[in-house]
């Protein structure tokens, strides 16, 4: 639904970091692909804009 591939390429994250981030978001939204994509999109944009760090995005304490 969203153009996540472009955001992933532009993010500057390694494939391993993206995979870990996707796993984190997928755990939160099991079975709901649209919510998974929406939240991954929001996180990738926030990372790109410098609003959050990867460590913050991966933190259990941060609501995604």
Biotite code that builds the C-alpha atoms (Angstrom):
import biotite.structure as struc

atoms = struc.array([
    struc.Atom([0.000, 0.000, 0.000], chain_id="A", res_id=1, res_name="UNK", atom_name="CA", element="C"),
    struc.Atom([2.852, 2.417, 0.844], chain_id="A", res_id=2, res_name="UNK", atom_name="CA", element="C"),
    struc.Atom([6.174, 2.868, -0.984], chain_id="A", res_id=3, res_name="UNK", atom_name="CA", element="C"),
    struc.Atom([8.287, 1.401, 1.794], chain_id="A", res_id=4, res_name="UNK", atom_name="CA", element="C"),
    struc.Atom([11.057, 0.196, -0.506], chain_id="A", res_id=5, res_name="UNK", atom_name="CA", element="C"),
    struc.Atom([12.046, 3.754, -1.433], chain_id="A", res_id=6, res_name="UNK", atom_name="CA", element="C"),
    struc.Atom([12.031, 4.821, 2.208], chain_id="A", res_id=7, res_name="UNK", atom_name="CA", element="C"),
    struc.Atom([14.132, 1.810, 3.174], chain_id="A", res_id=8, res_name="UNK", atom_name="CA", element="C"),
    struc.Atom([16.726, 2.679, 0.519], chain_id="A", res_id=9, res_name="UNK", atom_name="CA", element="C"),
    struc.Atom([16.752, 6.345, 1.548], chain_id="A", res_id=10, res_name="UNK", atom_name="CA", element="C"),
    struc.Atom([16.944, 5.565, 5.253], chain_id="A", res_id=11, res_name="UNK", atom_name="CA", element="C"),
    struc.Atom([20.660, 4.810, 5.275], chain_id="A", res_id=12, res_name="UNK", atom_name="CA", element="C"),
    struc.Atom([19.988, 1.763, 7.457], chain_id="A", res_id=13, res_name="UNK", atom_name="CA", element="C"),
    struc.Atom([21.677, -1.539, 6.764], chain_id="A", res_id=14, res_name="UNK", atom_name="CA", element="C"),
    struc.Atom([19.543, -4.479, 5.668], chain_id="A", res_id=15, res_name="UNK", atom_name="CA", element="C"),
    struc.Atom([20.093, -6.006, 9.116], chain_id="A", res_id=16, res_name="UNK", atom_name="CA", element="C"),
    struc.Atom([18.865, -2.854, 10.860], chain_id="A", res_id=17, res_name="UNK", atom_name="CA", element="C"),
    struc.Atom([15.799, -2.685, 8.628], chain_id="A", res_id=18, res_name="UNK", atom_name="CA", element="C"),
    struc.Atom([15.075, -6.347, 9.296], chain_id="A", res_id=19, res_name="UNK", atom_name="CA", element="C"),
    struc.Atom([15.298, -5.810, 13.068], chain_id="A", res_id=20, res_name="UNK", atom_name="CA", element="C"),
    struc.Atom([13.043, -2.773, 12.817], chain_id="A", res_id=21, res_name="UNK", atom_name="CA", element="C"),
    struc.Atom([10.513, -4.671, 10.704], chain_id="A", res_id=22, res_name="UNK", atom_name="CA", element="C"),
    struc.Atom([10.512, -7.518, 13.237], chain_id="A", res_id=23, res_name="UNK", atom_name="CA", element="C"),
    struc.Atom([9.870, -5.023, 16.046], chain_id="A", res_id=24, res_name="UNK", atom_name="CA", element="C"),
    struc.Atom([6.937, -3.419, 14.227], chain_id="A", res_id=25, res_name="UNK", atom_name="CA", element="C"),
    struc.Atom([5.554, -6.764, 13.018], chain_id="A", res_id=26, res_name="UNK", atom_name="CA", element="C"),
    struc.Atom([5.512, -8.027, 16.624], chain_id="A", res_id=27, res_name="UNK", atom_name="CA", element="C"),
    struc.Atom([3.328, -5.072, 17.567], chain_id="A", res_id=28, res_name="UNK", atom_name="CA", element="C"),
    struc.Atom([0.871, -5.486, 14.669], chain_id="A", res_id=29, res_name="UNK", atom_name="CA", element="C"),
    struc.Atom([0.626, -9.214, 14.082], chain_id="A", res_id=30, res_name="UNK", atom_name="CA", element="C"),
    struc.Atom([-1.676, -9.995, 11.191], chain_id="A", res_id=31, res_name="UNK", atom_name="CA", element="C"),
    struc.Atom([-2.488, -6.368, 10.330], chain_id="A", res_id=32, res_name="UNK", atom_name="CA", element="C"),
    struc.Atom([-0.358, -5.540, 7.293], chain_id="A", res_id=33, res_name="UNK", atom_name="CA", element="C"),
    struc.Atom([-1.780, -2.067, 6.803], chain_id="A", res_id=34, res_name="UNK", atom_name="CA", element="C"),
    struc.Atom([-0.966, -1.010, 10.375], chain_id="A", res_id=35, res_name="UNK", atom_name="CA", element="C"),
    struc.Atom([2.473, -2.623, 10.047], chain_id="A", res_id=36, res_name="UNK", atom_name="CA", element="C"),
    struc.Atom([3.192, -0.643, 6.879], chain_id="A", res_id=37, res_name="UNK", atom_name="CA", element="C"),
    struc.Atom([1.799, 2.596, 8.294], chain_id="A", res_id=38, res_name="UNK", atom_name="CA", element="C"),
    struc.Atom([3.893, 2.421, 11.446], chain_id="A", res_id=39, res_name="UNK", atom_name="CA", element="C"),
    struc.Atom([7.023, 1.332, 9.590], chain_id="A", res_id=40, res_name="UNK", atom_name="CA", element="C"),
    struc.Atom([6.505, 4.278, 7.238], chain_id="A", res_id=41, res_name="UNK", atom_name="CA", element="C"),
    struc.Atom([6.172, 6.667, 10.171], chain_id="A", res_id=42, res_name="UNK", atom_name="CA", element="C"),
    struc.Atom([9.298, 5.310, 11.850], chain_id="A", res_id=43, res_name="UNK", atom_name="CA", element="C"),
    struc.Atom([11.373, 5.465, 8.659], chain_id="A", res_id=44, res_name="UNK", atom_name="CA", element="C"),
    struc.Atom([10.293, 9.065, 8.070], chain_id="A", res_id=45, res_name="UNK", atom_name="CA", element="C"),
    struc.Atom([11.058, 9.992, 11.684], chain_id="A", res_id=46, res_name="UNK", atom_name="CA", element="C"),
    struc.Atom([14.507, 8.410, 11.380], chain_id="A", res_id=47, res_name="UNK", atom_name="CA", element="C"),
    struc.Atom([15.156, 10.223, 8.109], chain_id="A", res_id=48, res_name="UNK", atom_name="CA", element="C"),
    struc.Atom([14.134, 13.580, 9.607], chain_id="A", res_id=49, res_name="UNK", atom_name="CA", element="C"),
    struc.Atom([16.239, 12.977, 12.720], chain_id="A", res_id=50, res_name="UNK", atom_name="CA", element="C"),
    struc.Atom([13.271, 13.065, 15.094], chain_id="A", res_id=51, res_name="UNK", atom_name="CA", element="C"),
    struc.Atom([14.260, 9.699, 16.606], chain_id="A", res_id=52, res_name="UNK", atom_name="CA", element="C"),
    struc.Atom([17.279, 7.415, 16.621], chain_id="A", res_id=53, res_name="UNK", atom_name="CA", element="C"),
    struc.Atom([17.291, 3.754, 15.672], chain_id="A", res_id=54, res_name="UNK", atom_name="CA", element="C"),
    struc.Atom([17.863, 2.890, 19.326], chain_id="A", res_id=55, res_name="UNK", atom_name="CA", element="C"),
    struc.Atom([14.728, 4.852, 20.278], chain_id="A", res_id=56, res_name="UNK", atom_name="CA", element="C"),
    struc.Atom([12.718, 3.174, 17.524], chain_id="A", res_id=57, res_name="UNK", atom_name="CA", element="C"),
    struc.Atom([13.813, -0.251, 18.750], chain_id="A", res_id=58, res_name="UNK", atom_name="CA", element="C"),
    struc.Atom([13.125, 0.520, 22.397], chain_id="A", res_id=59, res_name="UNK", atom_name="CA", element="C"),
    struc.Atom([10.299, -1.340, 24.088], chain_id="A", res_id=60, res_name="UNK", atom_name="CA", element="C"),
    struc.Atom([9.467, 1.863, 25.941], chain_id="A", res_id=61, res_name="UNK", atom_name="CA", element="C"),
    struc.Atom([8.695, 3.840, 22.780], chain_id="A", res_id=62, res_name="UNK", atom_name="CA", element="C"),
    struc.Atom([5.161, 3.496, 21.494], chain_id="A", res_id=63, res_name="UNK", atom_name="CA", element="C"),
    struc.Atom([5.143, 2.812, 17.796], chain_id="A", res_id=64, res_name="UNK", atom_name="CA", element="C"),
])
